[in-house]
């Protein structure tokens, strides 16, 4: 069974359900004649569905890239300080220039996310090669330190509501038309990574092998940093950080398809979109008409999947 068409069909089915589910009753069969239904779908349901799909796909691809950069499968954008860096950039520009335009906030978040991810890579390079588990531990420590800084500064400046939205919400209830378009930048950045998939795969073999094959490791590192930082910054800015997606989805797909990034990246993107959309739908239905944040559902499910990945032996073949 080929995973790409199966995931594509599952995503289309979930998107149709997502457009149909909500607090307001909408009959899609009468959408062309019912102006109220058309307004609900175009202004709320469809933007939310697209935002969820873009978030899941982009974060999954970003997870693949950061795992290739550090050559360790137990890290993701949410466990390497990247999300906290983006929040720190947003916090800084909010304090220094409260009326700053959206494009400046986007640049500040991306630049800070890139700086903290580069710091994480610099720390990882100094760790013993054989101590594989030190890499995710270093990422968690860096995330904790940066998160504490963000929380302290947010508390002192009376901006804790913003900090909570950026780092701890992970929900899509506030997404409407005009408030999710930043995620298209994340989707485009993740799509561009596919064109350099072979380079990232070679980089994952080690600096010595990559250099021997004529690859400019510094250029590929910069490209990976840019993609991971832009994706994370756009997601944090728009809906808050979604946990475990960039960590779990690449590992699950790799167990099925191996390490051919050019072949597996589209599957990773679709699997991430399906996972996040399914969790968002579950959050909307479990206590309907109220909602549970998708980030909470993913936190529970992602933790279970991560523990399963840790204890299950890799498939051989």
N, C-alpha and C positions, 0 to 999 in steps of 0.2 A: 504494500500500500504506500503510495507516494504521499508524503506529509503536506506538500505544498497545496495541491488541490483540496485536500481534506480540510486544512486550516483555512483556506480561502472560503470554502463553502460555510464552515462554522462561523467565520467572521461576518459574512453577509447575513446569515441567519440571526446572529446576535445583534447586529446593527439594526435589523428590521424590528426585532423585539424591543431594542433600546428606544427607538423612535416611537414605539407604541406605548411604552410604560411611563407613567408619571402620575402626579397628583390629579391633574386634569384629565378627564375622559376625552379621548380623541379617537375617532373612527377614521382610519386611513382610507377607507373606501370612499368616503365623502369629502376628502380633503380639498378637491378641486372646487367643490360647490360651497363648502363651509369656510368662510373667511377666518373665523375664530380658530378653527383647527389648523388652517394654513399658517396663521400667525404663531401659534404655539409650536408647531413643528419647525418652522424656519428660524424663529428667534430663540428657541430654547432647546428642544429635543435634538435637532440635527447638529447644532454647534456643540452640544455636550457630547454626543456620540462621536463626532469627529475628533474632539479634544481627547477623549479617552483613547481612541485608536492611535492617534499621533503620540500620545504620552507613552503608551505601552510599547509601541514599535521602536520609538527613538531611545527609550531607556534600555531596552533589551540590546540594541545595537551598541549603545555606549558601553554596556557591560562587557560585550565581546571585546571591544577595543581596549578597554582598560586592563582586562585580563591578558590580552596579548602584549600590552606595553610592559606589564610587570611580570609576565610569564607565570601567573598564578591564577588558578580558577576560583579561589575563595575570596575574591574581592569584587566590589561593584561600585558604582557611582555614589551609593549611599553609605559605603563603609571605607572610603578613602579620603574623606575630608572635602570632597568636591562640593557636595550639597551645602555643607557648613560654610565653605568659602564663598559660594554664590550668595548665601544669606548675609555673610559679613559685608560683601560688596554692596548689596542692596541696603543694608542698615547704614553703611557709611554715607552713601549718596542721599539717603532719606534724611539723615541728621544734618549733613552739610548743605544740602540744597533740597528742601522739602517740596518745592514746586518744580523739580526737575522733570523734563519730558521723558516719555517712556523709552525712547531710544537711548538716552543716557543711562537710565537704570539698567537696561539690557546690556550695554557695554560694560558698565561697572560690575555687574554680576558675573558676566563672562570672564572678564579680566581677573577678578578675584578667584573665581573657580579654577581658572587656568594656573594661577600662581600657587594655590594650595595643592592642586594635583601634581604640579611640578615638584613641590616640596615633598610630597608623598613618594614620588618616583626617586628623588634624591636620597631619601631615607632608605627605601627598599634596596637601592644599589649598594648600600653599605652593609646590608645584612648578609650572613653566611648563606651561600647558595643552597646548601642541603637542608637548611632549617626552613622548610616550606611554610609551616604554620606561623612563623614569625611575621610574615607579610600581612596576613589579615589582622593579626594582633596589633601591628604597627598602625594599620589603617584605622582600627577602632580607637586606639589611643589618640591619634591625631584628630579624628572626628570628635572625640570627647572633649579634647582641649579646645578646639575651635568652637564647638557647640557651647561650651562654658563661657567663652569670651563673648559670643553672640548674645547669650542669655544675660550676662552681666551688663553689657553695654545697653541692651534693650531694656533691662530693668531700670538702669540709671537714667535713661532718656525717655522713660514712659512709653516705650514702643513694643511692649511684650505681646500685644495683640498681633502685630505684624510678624514678630518672630514665630509665634505659634502657627500662624498661617503658612509661613515659608517652610518650616521644618517639621511640623507635627500634624498638619491637617490631612493632606493627601485626599482631598475630596473634590467633587466636580459639581456640587449643587449650585455654585455661584456662576457657572459657565453659561454665558449667553452670547448672542451675536455681538461682536465688537469687543469681547473680553477673553478671547481664546486665540486670536490670530498669531500671537507670538509663537505658538506651538508649531506653526508651519515652518518657522526657521529651524526648529529642532528636527522636524521631519526631513527637511531638505539636507541638513547637515548629516543626519544618519544615512540618507540615501547616497550622498556623495562618498561615504566610506566604502560603499560597494565597489566603486571604481578602483580603489586602492586595496582591495581585499587581499590580493596576492602578496603585496608588500607587508601588510600586517601579519600574514601567516609566516612569511620568512623572518620577520622581526621576532616572532615568538620562538624561533629556534635558537636565538642567542645573538649577541652582538658580533661575536667572532664569525659565526656562519653567515650572518647577513652581510657583513663587510666583505667576506670572501666571495660572496656571490655578486658583489658590485652594488649593493644597496646602500643608499645614504641613510643610515640609521637616524641621524639627527633630524633630517627632513620628515621622515615617517613619524618620529616621535612628536614633532611639532604638529603635524596633521592630526594625529590621534588625540593629542592634548586639546587642540582646537575643537574637534568634534565632541569629545566628552564634555568639555567645559560649556560649549554653546547649548548642547542638549540639556545638561543639568540645570544651567542657569535659566533657560526658558521654562522648564518644568517647575522649578522652584518659584519663579516669578508669577506663574499663572495659576497653578493648582496646589503648590506645596510638594514636598518630596514624597514619592511613592516608594515604600521599602521593598527590598528583596527582588524586584523585577529584573534589574540588571545583573543580579547575582545568580538567581535560580534558573531563569529561562535559558541562558547560554549553556549551562551545564546539562540541562535536560536534553537540549537539541544535540549537543556534542555526543551524548551517549547513544543517540540514534543515528546520527549522520557523520560522526567523526569530525576531523579538524579542517576540512576543506572549507575555508571561509567564503569563497566566492559562491559555493553551492549552498552553504548553510545560512548565510546572512539573511536572505529573504525569508527563510523558514523561521529564523530567530525573531525577525520583525513581526511576522504574522502571529507567531506563538505568543509574543509579548502583548500584542494588541488583543488577542483572544482572551488571555488570562486577565488583563486589567478590565476589559469590558465585562467579562463574566462576573468578576468581583464587584464591579460597579452596579451591575444589575442585581446581584444578590443583596447588596446594601440597600438598594431601593425597594426590594420586595420583602425583606425579612420583617420589618415593622411598618409596612406601608400604612398610611401615606407618609410617615416619617422616614428618615434615611439614616443608615449607618455609613460613615465614610469608607470609601473604597480602600483607603490606606489601612484602616483597622482590619478589614477582611484579609487584605494581602499580608499584613503583618502576621496574622495567625497562620494562614495557609502557607506563606513563604517560609516561616520558621519550621513548619512540619516538613515541607519539601527539602529544606536545607539539611535538616537532621537526617532525612532519608538518604540524601546524596552523600553525607559524611559516612554513613554506616554501610551503605551498599557498595559492593565491589564493582569497579568498572567492568563493563562488558568487553569481552575479548572476541576477536574475530577478524 
